[in-house]
Amino acid sequence: QSTMSYKITSPFAVGADLDAVEATAVVPLGTIVDATHPTFGSGRFIYLQGVASTVTDDVVVYDTNFQTTRAVAASRGPVAVANAAIVASRFGWYQIQGKRRANALAVAANTAAQTSATAGSIDDTTTAGQFIDGMRIMSADSGGKADVYLNHPVANGR
């Protein structure tokens, strides 16, 4: 599902398009906004710089310069999920809190999310050092995607 139905509630950014991919940054990198969705409820989004090969629903980690990297096994750092195909030298919104779809390997519902060897996709296979704290898989995979719940997730090597 697209995040397009999320409506920004943060006063300074009302009307911003959470699915837009921009050639130049339209707000400061690291800006965080809250939004609501009629089905998914509330969500929180961060404005980041993209990286090559990012597709919609990719799981990424980002650094202190707000530059993303598609998450892979042993990735470390804050985690977000891309709202669009925000590729290298482009900018856009990524979700960090709330319910949404994420790219996934074969996963079961109600399991802990982990990074995987497939860039941008999560897995639920228990492997030390690959847990994503603050991300829970809510549905079994379907078509390479699964519903997840995010609460400011972090890949910290647990």
C-alpha positions, 0 to 999 in steps of 0.5 A: 500500500502506498503511504499517499493516504497519510496526511501530514499533521505537523504544522509547518509541513502540511500538504507536503507529499510523503511519496515525492522524490525530489532532485533537491532537498525541500526541507532540511535533512533529518526533518521529522513529521507526524501524519495520520492514515485512515487505516494505519493510524498515526505514523512518523516520517524522516526526510533523508537522502537516497541511495542507488537501487532503492525501491519503494518499501526498501528497509534502509539504515541512515547515518548522522548525515542523513544518508541512507544505505539499503539494509543488509546483514550486519547493517548498523544504525537507525532504520527507516522504510522508503516511501518511494524509489528514492535513489542516489542524489535524490531526497524523500520521506522514509517512515520510522514509526507506525504501520506500513508495508516493507520488502521482505523475504519469506516471513511469518506473522508476529515475528521479530524483524531482522536484516538479511543478505538481500539488500532492502529486505527483512527476514525473520530467520533468527541470526545473532547480530541481525535483529532490528529493535523497534520493528515487528513483522505483523503479517506473513509475506505476500508478493515479497512484502509484509506488514510491519510496525515501526517504533524508531527502529535500530539495527544495533548488532543484537 
